[in-house]
Amino acid sequence: MTTTAPVLNSRVVGLAHYAARGVLEKVLARHGLTFQQSLALRAVAGSDEPLDREALVDQVVDSLKAEKAEIRAVVEELVAARLLEADPTRPSRLRITEAGQEAHSRSVAETAPVSARIYADIPAEELAAAGRTLALITERANAELAAMK
């Protein structure tokens, strides 16, 4: 019996997304983080300077297509857990704490070998083509969402 590759569509993209997210969520849970928290933590960890709280919320909302109130609550959870803190010189900005950096670094380090196994042996040309296609799908879907507002 031969199996043909599925045609790329929203179901195929969704199945891949949720499979990969499921793996990530298992890793994050071991570090006491949710998927949403990890995105906010990653944004602050990757910034050279503290991030404006509302800009952080907007960035995560844009990534997840979530409600602002939900993501504001996520950011407050990170502050309450002392993984993020207000910048003393500009309290409207948030910076990562040492504990936040450790949690972020540990989860990234644990995820890296799993990701390497998932993507192993996929030719670079195929990964590049998939990346271009998914970027175009994302762009078009974002345009559709913007038109629906």
C-alpha positions as CSV (number, residue, x, y, z in Angstrom):
1,M,0.0,0.0,0.0
2,T,1.4,3.4,-0.9
3,T,0.5,6.6,0.8
4,T,0.4,9.9,-1.0
5,A,1.4,13.2,0.7
6,P,-1.6,15.3,1.8
7,V,-2.3,18.5,-0.1
8,L,-1.4,21.5,2.1
9,N,-4.6,23.0,3.6
10,S,-5.7,24.4,6.9
11,R,-6.3,21.0,8.4
12,V,-2.8,19.8,7.6
13,V,-1.3,23.0,8.9
14,G,-3.4,22.8,12.1
15,L,-2.5,19.1,12.7
16,A,1.2,20.0,12.4
17,H,0.8,23.0,14.6
18,Y,-1.0,21.2,17.4
19,A,1.4,18.2,17.3
20,A,4.4,20.5,17.7
21,R,2.6,22.6,20.3
22,G,1.7,19.5,22.2
23,V,5.4,18.6,22.5
24,L,6.3,22.1,23.5
25,E,3.5,22.3,26.1
26,K,4.8,19.1,27.8
27,V,8.3,20.6,28.1
28,L,6.9,24.0,29.3
29,A,4.7,22.3,31.9
30,R,7.8,20.8,33.5
31,H,9.0,24.4,33.9
32,G,5.7,25.7,35.3
33,L,5.0,27.6,32.1
34,T,2.0,27.7,29.8
35,F,2.3,28.2,26.0
36,Q,1.0,31.8,26.3
37,Q,3.4,32.6,29.1
38,S,6.3,31.2,27.1
39,L,5.5,33.5,24.2
40,A,5.5,36.6,26.5
41,L,8.6,35.5,28.3
42,R,10.4,34.8,25.0
43,A,9.5,38.3,23.7
44,V,11.0,40.0,26.8
45,A,14.0,37.6,26.9
46,G,14.8,38.4,23.3
47,S,14.6,42.2,23.7
48,D,17.7,44.3,24.3
49,E,15.7,46.6,26.6
50,P,12.6,46.4,28.8
51,L,9.4,46.2,26.8
52,D,6.4,48.5,27.2
53,R,3.7,46.4,28.9
54,E,1.0,47.2,26.3
55,A,3.4,46.6,23.4
56,L,4.2,43.2,24.9
57,V,0.4,42.4,25.2
58,D,-0.1,43.5,21.6
59,Q,2.8,41.4,20.3
60,V,1.4,38.2,22.0
61,V,-2.2,39.1,21.0
62,D,-1.0,39.4,17.4
63,S,0.8,36.1,17.5
64,L,-2.0,34.1,19.1
65,K,-5.0,36.0,17.8
66,A,-6.1,36.1,21.4
67,E,-8.1,38.6,23.4
68,K,-6.2,41.4,25.1
69,A,-7.7,40.7,28.5
70,E,-6.5,37.1,28.3
71,I,-3.0,38.1,27.5
72,R,-2.9,40.9,30.0
73,A,-3.8,38.3,32.6
74,V,-0.9,36.1,31.3
75,V,1.6,39.0,31.6
76,E,0.3,39.6,35.2
77,E,0.8,35.9,36.0
78,L,4.5,36.2,34.9
79,V,4.9,39.3,37.1
80,A,3.2,37.6,40.1
81,A,5.5,34.6,39.6
82,R,8.5,37.0,39.5
83,L,9.6,36.0,36.1
84,L,9.0,39.5,34.8
85,E,9.2,42.7,36.7
86,A,8.6,46.4,36.2
87,D,11.6,48.5,35.2
88,P,12.3,50.7,38.2
89,T,13.2,53.7,36.0
90,R,10.1,53.2,33.8
91,P,7.4,51.2,35.6
92,S,5.3,50.8,32.4
93,R,8.1,48.7,30.9
94,L,8.8,45.1,31.8
95,R,12.1,43.3,32.0
96,I,12.9,39.7,32.6
97,T,14.1,38.6,36.0
98,E,17.0,36.2,36.7
99,A,14.4,33.5,37.5
100,G,12.5,34.3,34.3
101,Q,15.7,34.1,32.2
102,E,16.5,30.7,33.8
103,A,13.0,29.3,33.1
104,H,13.2,30.6,29.5
105,S,16.7,29.2,29.0
106,R,15.9,25.8,30.5
107,S,12.8,25.4,28.4
108,V,14.6,26.4,25.2
109,A,17.5,24.1,25.9
110,E,15.1,21.2,26.6
111,T,13.1,21.9,23.5
112,A,16.0,22.2,21.1
113,P,16.9,18.5,20.8
114,V,13.3,17.5,20.4
115,S,12.9,20.1,17.6
116,A,16.1,18.8,16.0
117,R,14.6,15.3,16.0
118,I,11.3,16.5,14.5
119,Y,13.0,18.4,11.7
120,A,15.8,15.9,11.1
121,D,16.4,14.6,7.6
122,I,14.0,17.1,6.0
123,P,15.9,18.6,3.1
124,A,16.7,22.3,3.4
125,E,15.0,23.0,0.1
126,E,11.7,21.5,1.5
127,L,12.0,23.4,4.7
128,A,12.6,26.6,2.8
129,A,9.6,26.0,0.5
130,A,7.4,25.2,3.5
131,G,8.5,28.3,5.2
132,R,7.7,30.5,2.2
133,T,4.3,28.9,1.8
134,L,3.4,29.2,5.5
135,A,4.6,32.8,5.6
136,L,2.3,33.6,2.6
137,I,-0.6,31.8,4.2
138,T,0.0,33.7,7.4
139,E,0.1,37.0,5.5
140,R,-3.1,36.3,3.7
141,A,-5.0,35.0,6.8
142,N,-3.9,38.1,8.7
143,A,-5.2,40.3,5.9
144,E,-8.5,38.4,6.0
145,L,-8.7,38.9,9.8
146,A,-8.0,42.6,9.4
147,A,-10.8,42.9,6.9
148,M,-13.2,41.3,9.3
149,K,-12.7,44.0,12.0
